[in-house]
């Protein structure tokens, strides 16, 4: 059996997407199933006490040094804002890229002689 870490970037992103799907479109799903899913989701993602935006921000703060977490938070923000928060998403992506920058390699002149 495999377990996924509670601070997994992929888990965070999928929880946000799942919560959005439940909030936005439950068409064709019986109401009893929707209610059950919401109750179970509340155990993982406390939406009654925190908005998805705040949940995403808190995840980002807890994972500030993790580039994968920053990219997951950027994708989650894109989903939460329905693609309208271009500036916020761009800033998160830029920060993720900066955090993965490594010092450039120094190349020494070769001596063939």
N, C-alpha and C positions, 0 to 999 in steps of 0.2 A: 504494500500500500504506500502511496506517495502522498505527502502533505505539501501544501503550498504555504509559504510564509505569509503571515498576516500583513506584512509590510511590502509584499510583492508589488512591483509597479504594474505588472500585467493584471493581477487581481484587482488592484485599485481601479484601473481603467475599465475593466469588465463590470465591476460593481456599479460604477457611475453609469455606464451605458445601459445596464439592466434596469437600474432605478429610473432612468429617463424613459425607457421603453414602457415601464409600468405606469409612469405619470402621463405619458403622451398618448399612448394608443393601446388600448386593451380590447380592441374590436375583435369579436369572434371568440373571446375567451370568457367562459362563464364567470359571473361575478363572485361566486364562492371560491373559484381558483385564484382570481385576482386578490381577494382579501387574504387568502392563505399565503400567497406569495409576498404580499405587503408585510404581513406579520413576521414571516420568516426573514425577509430582507431587513426588517427593523433590528433583528438580532445581529446582523452584520454591519448595517449602516444605519445609524440612528437619525433617520430623516425627520422624526417628530421634533427633535431638539436642535438640529443643525441643517442648514440648506446644503444643497450639492456644491454650491460655490465655496461655502465655508469648509465643507468636508475636503474639497480639493485643495484649498489653501492650507489647511492643517496638515494634510498629507505631504504637501510640498515642503512645509516648514520642518516636519519630522525627518524628511529625506533630502535635505538641502544639499548634501554633498554627493548625491547619487544621480548621475546623468540619465540613467534609464527612468528613474522616478520623475525627473524634470520633463522628459519627453512624454511619459504617461500622463503627467499633470497637464501638459500642453494639449495633448489629444483630448483629455477629459474636458478641459476648458473649451475647446473647439466644439465638442458635442453639447456641453451645457449651454453655451451661448448661441447654438445653432449656426455657427460659422460667422457670427457678427463681431466677435472680440478679436479681430485680427492683430491689433497692437499687443494685447496681453499674451496671445499665443506666440506671436513673433518674439516677444521678449523672453518667454520661457524657453523657446527653442534656441535662441541665441545664447542664453545662459547655459543651457545643456551643452552646447557646442564648446563654449569657452571652458567649461569644467572638464572637458575631455582633451583640451589642448595639452600637448606635451612639448617640452623644449625642443627646438629644432636640432637636428643632428648636425654636429660639427664634422666636416670632412677635412681630414688632413691631407696635404699634398703628398702624393706617393713618391717615394725615392726609388727610381729604377737605375741603380748605377753601381 
